[in-house]
Amino acid sequence: MTHTSRRAFLQNASLLLAGAFATYSFGFKSRKPLLAFSTLGCPDWTFPRITDFASKHGYQGLEVRGILRETDLTRSPIFSTSESRKTTVKRMQDKELHFVGLGSSAMLHHAAPAERKKNLDEGKRFIDLAQEIDCPYVRVFPNNFPKDQEKEATIGLITQGMMELAGHANGSSVTVLMETHGDLVRADDLLTIMDAAPHKHAGLVWDIANMWTITRQSPSDVYNKLKKYIRHTHIKDARIVAGKPEYTLLGQGEVPVFEAIRALVKGNYAGYYSFEWEKLWHPEIAEPETALAHFPGAIHQYLKQL
C-alpha cells in the first residue's frame, strides 16, 4: 500500500480547493440575471408597445401593475375575456417573454368586515387570473398601520389574510407574495408574519428601497433574515431629499441596492430582478423610454464586477 506524504496531500488539496473557487467564481460572474420591469413605469403604453420594448431591450419578463392606467387587471381589455387572455398569452410567447407577477391592490391590514372582504376578494380574483395566464406570483401588501388599531392586531390581520389567500391558491401554481411596503418594512415585523404563515403558497416581494429609505437597515442583514421567504424583488434607486425619496436611475441614488443584489447573487437567488419605476404615482420622474432602457445595462455592468 502506498502512503501519500503529508506535503503531497496538502499540495493536492490546495489544487482542488483552488479549482473549486475558480469554478464558483466563473459561475458567479457568468450567471445571467432574469430581468423584468413593472408596467407601473409606463402607464400610458399599450400592451403591444410594452412587449415590443421589453423584447428589444433584453428583458425576459413583465410584472403587470396596470395597463393604460387600469390597475384592476381583471377589468383590463387584455385580460377581461377568455379570448383576450389567450391573445395576450400568445403575444407574450411570440415575444419570448414571461409574466412574472400581477400587482394587485389588495391590502391585508383592514379590520372592517366589508373593506376586508373587498380586498381579499380582489386578491382571489388576481390569483385566478394568474393561474389562467401561467403567472407564478400575485402581489399583495399592507399599507400604513392604522393609528386606531394595535400593531399586534394589524400584524395578526395581515397574517390571517396571507393564509386565506394562500389557501385560495392551493392546487394552483400561484404563490401570494406580500410586498415590503408602507409601515411593514422592518425585517423583524416581516419575519413575525411570515413565520406565522408557513404556507407553500406564501412568500415575499423584497422591495429594497421601500425598506432602506425608512429603516436604513443593511440589505445584507435584511437578506440574511428574510431570504427563505424572498421569491421576487423590486429594484429601484433614490436620493433622500428633505427626508423623502426622490427616484433616480439605477446607481445614481443613495440606496445600497447593489449590496442587496450582491447578497441575492451570492445566496443563489433564482428569481427576477424587477425594475419598479413608479411613473404612475410620480409623473415628474424620467420618461419610461429613458428609465426602462437604462436598467438592463446598469445591472449587467454591476454584475460584471462580481
C-alpha positions in Angstrom: 0.0 0.0 0.0 1.4 3.4 -0.9 1.0 6.2 1.6 0.7 9.8 0.3 3.1 12.1 2.1 1.6 15.0 4.1 3.2 17.5 1.7 1.8 15.9 -1.4 -1.6 15.7 0.3 -1.6 19.4 1.1 -0.5 20.2 -2.4 -3.3 18.2 -4.0 -5.8 19.6 -1.6 -4.7 23.2 -2.4 -5.1 22.5 -6.1 -8.6 21.0 -5.7 -9.6 24.0 -3.5 -8.3 26.5 -6.0 -10.2 24.7 -8.8 -13.4 24.8 -6.8 -13.1 28.5 -6.1 -12.3 29.1 -9.8 -15.4 27.2 -10.8 -17.5 29.1 -8.3 -16.1 32.4 -9.4 -16.7 31.7 -13.0 -20.3 30.6 -12.3 -20.8 33.7 -10.1 -19.7 36.1 -12.8 -21.3 34.4 -15.7 -24.7 33.8 -14.2 -27.2 35.8 -16.3 -29.9 37.6 -14.3 -33.5 37.4 -15.1 -34.8 40.9 -15.7 -38.3 42.3 -15.7 -40.0 45.7 -15.3 -43.2 46.7 -13.8 -45.8 48.3 -16.0 -46.1 51.0 -13.3 -43.3 52.6 -15.2 -45.2 53.0 -18.5 -48.8 53.8 -17.5 -49.7 55.2 -20.9 -48.3 52.5 -23.1 -50.4 49.9 -24.9 -49.7 46.3 -24.3 -48.1 45.8 -27.7 -45.8 48.7 -27.1 -44.8 47.3 -23.7 -44.0 43.8 -25.1 -42.1 45.3 -28.1 -40.0 47.4 -25.8 -39.3 44.6 -23.3 -38.2 42.2 -26.1 -36.0 44.9 -27.7 -34.2 45.9 -24.5 -33.2 42.4 -23.2 -35.9 41.8 -20.6 -37.2 38.3 -20.1 -40.3 39.1 -18.0 -43.1 41.6 -17.2 -44.6 42.4 -13.9 -48.1 43.8 -14.6 -49.3 46.5 -12.2 -51.7 48.1 -14.7 -52.4 48.6 -18.4 -53.3 52.1 -19.6 -53.9 53.2 -16.0 -56.3 50.4 -15.3 -54.9 48.8 -12.1 -57.7 46.2 -11.6 -56.3 43.8 -14.2 -59.4 41.7 -14.2 -61.1 44.6 -15.9 -58.4 45.4 -18.4 -59.3 44.5 -22.0 -56.2 42.4 -22.4 -57.4 40.1 -19.6 -61.2 40.6 -19.3 -62.4 37.8 -21.5 -61.2 34.3 -22.2 -60.4 35.2 -25.8 -58.4 38.3 -24.9 -56.4 36.3 -22.3 -55.5 33.7 -25.0 -54.4 36.5 -27.3 -52.4 38.1 -24.6 -50.6 34.9 -23.6 -49.9 34.2 -27.3 -48.3 37.6 -27.7 -46.1 37.0 -24.7 -45.0 33.7 -26.2 -44.3 35.2 -29.5 -42.0 37.8 -27.9 -40.3 35.1 -25.7 -41.5 36.9 -22.6 -42.9 35.6 -19.3 -45.4 37.0 -16.9 -43.6 37.1 -13.5 -46.2 38.8 -11.3 -49.5 40.5 -11.2 -49.6 43.5 -8.9 -53.0 43.6 -7.1 -54.2 46.5 -4.8 -55.3 44.0 -2.2 -54.4 45.4 1.3 -54.5 43.0 4.2 -54.4 45.3 7.2 -58.1 46.3 7.2 -60.3 45.2 10.1 -63.7 46.5 9.0 -65.5 43.4 7.5 -66.8 45.0 4.3 -63.4 46.6 3.4 -61.6 43.5 4.4 -63.8 41.3 2.2 -63.4 43.7 -0.8 -59.6 43.5 -0.6 -59.4 39.7 -0.1 -61.9 39.2 -3.0 -59.6 41.2 -5.2 -56.6 39.1 -4.2 -58.6 35.9 -5.1 -59.6 37.3 -8.5 -56.0 38.0 -9.2 -54.9 34.5 -8.2 -57.5 33.0 -10.5 -56.3 35.3 -13.4 -52.6 34.5 -12.7 -53.3 30.7 -12.8 -55.1 31.1 -16.2 -52.2 33.1 -17.8 -49.4 31.0 -16.2 -48.1 33.8 -14.0 -46.4 32.5 -10.8 -47.0 35.4 -8.4 -49.6 37.8 -7.1 -48.5 40.7 -5.1 -50.5 42.0 -2.1 -49.4 44.4 0.6 -50.1 46.2 3.8 -50.1 50.0 3.8 -50.0 52.0 7.0 -50.5 50.5 10.4 -53.9 52.1 11.4 -53.5 54.6 14.3 -56.7 53.3 15.9 -55.6 49.7 15.9 -52.9 48.0 18.0 -49.9 47.0 15.9 -50.1 43.4 17.1 -53.7 43.3 15.9 -52.8 44.6 12.5 -50.0 42.1 12.2 -52.5 39.4 13.1 -54.9 40.6 10.4 -52.1 40.6 7.8 -51.1 37.1 8.8 -54.6 35.8 8.5 -55.0 37.5 5.1 -51.9 35.8 3.8 -53.1 32.4 5.0 -56.6 32.9 3.5 -55.2 34.0 0.1 -52.5 31.3 0.1 -55.3 28.8 0.9 -57.2 30.1 -2.1 -54.1 29.3 -4.2 -54.0 25.7 -3.1 -54.0 23.4 -6.1 -52.7 26.1 -8.4 -49.2 27.1 -9.5 -49.6 30.6 -8.0 -47.9 32.0 -4.9 -49.1 35.0 -3.0 -46.3 37.5 -2.2 -46.5 40.2 0.3 -44.5 43.3 -0.6 -42.3 45.0 1.9 -44.3 48.2 1.8 -45.7 51.1 3.8 -45.2 50.6 7.6 -44.3 47.0 7.2 -40.7 47.4 6.2 -38.8 46.3 9.3 -37.3 42.9 9.0 -38.4 41.6 12.4 -42.1 42.5 11.7 -41.9 40.8 8.4 -40.4 37.7 9.9 -43.1 37.6 12.6 -45.8 37.5 9.9 -44.1 35.0 7.6 -43.1 32.7 10.4 -46.8 32.7 11.4 -47.9 32.0 7.8 -45.9 28.9 6.9 -47.8 28.1 3.7 -46.1 26.9 0.5 -48.2 29.4 -1.5 -47.0 32.4 0.6 -43.8 34.4 0.2 -42.3 37.9 0.0 -41.5 40.6 -2.6 -38.4 42.3 -1.3 -38.6 46.0 -2.2 -35.1 47.1 -1.2 -35.7 50.8 -1.5 -39.0 50.7 0.4 -37.2 49.2 3.3 -33.9 51.1 3.3 -35.3 54.6 2.8 -37.2 54.2 6.1 -35.1 51.8 8.3 -31.5 52.3 6.9 -31.0 48.7 7.8 -28.2 47.0 5.8 -29.6 45.0 2.9 -27.2 42.2 3.7 -28.7 41.9 7.2 -32.2 42.1 5.8 -31.5 39.4 3.2 -30.0 37.0 5.8 -33.2 37.3 7.9 -35.7 37.0 5.1 -34.0 35.0 2.4 -36.1 31.9 2.8 -39.2 33.8 2.1 -38.0 36.1 -0.8 -39.4 34.9 -4.1 -39.3 38.2 -6.1 -37.6 41.6 -5.9 -38.4 45.2 -6.7 -35.3 47.1 -7.8 -35.1 50.9 -7.7 -32.8 53.7 -6.5 -33.4 57.1 -4.9 -31.9 60.1 -3.3 -33.2 61.3 0.0 -34.3 65.0 -0.2 -35.9 66.7 2.8 -36.4 63.2 4.3 -38.2 61.8 1.3 -37.1 59.6 -1.6 -36.7 61.1 -5.0 -36.3 58.3 -7.5 -33.2 58.1 -9.7 -31.9 55.8 -12.4 -30.2 52.8 -11.0 -26.8 53.6 -9.5 -27.4 57.3 -9.3 -29.0 57.4 -5.9 -28.2 56.6 -2.2 -30.0 53.3 -1.8 -27.4 50.5 -1.3 -29.2 48.5 -4.0 -26.0 46.8 -5.3 -25.3 45.5 -1.8 -28.7 43.8 -2.0 -28.1 42.5 -5.5 -24.7 41.0 -4.4 -26.4 39.3 -1.4 -29.1 37.9 -3.7 -26.5 36.6 -6.2 -24.3 35.1 -3.5 -27.4 33.5 -2.0 -28.2 31.8 -5.4 -31.5 33.8 -5.8 -33.1 32.4 -8.9 -35.9 34.9 -9.4 -36.4 38.1 -11.3 -34.8 41.5 -10.7 -37.9 43.6 -11.5 -37.3 47.3 -12.1 -40.1 49.3 -10.4 -40.1 52.8 -11.9 -43.1 54.5 -10.2 -44.1 56.7 -13.1 -47.8 56.3 -12.5 -47.5 57.6 -8.9 -44.7 60.1 -9.7 -45.3 61.7 -13.1 -42.3 64.1 -12.6 -39.7 61.3 -12.9 -37.9 60.4 -16.1 -39.9 59.0 -19.0 -40.1 55.2 -19.4 -38.2 55.4 -22.7 -35.2 56.5 -20.7 -35.6 54.7 -17.4 -36.6 51.3 -18.7 -33.9 51.3 -21.3 -31.2 52.2 -18.8 -31.9 49.5 -16.2 -30.6 46.4 -18.1 -27.2 48.0 -18.9 -26.8 49.3 -15.4 -27.4 46.0 -13.7 -25.3 44.0 -16.1 -22.4 46.4 -15.7 -22.5 45.9 -11.9 -22.8 42.1 -12.2 -19.6 42.0 -14.4 -17.7 43.3 -11.3 -18.7 40.4 -9.1 
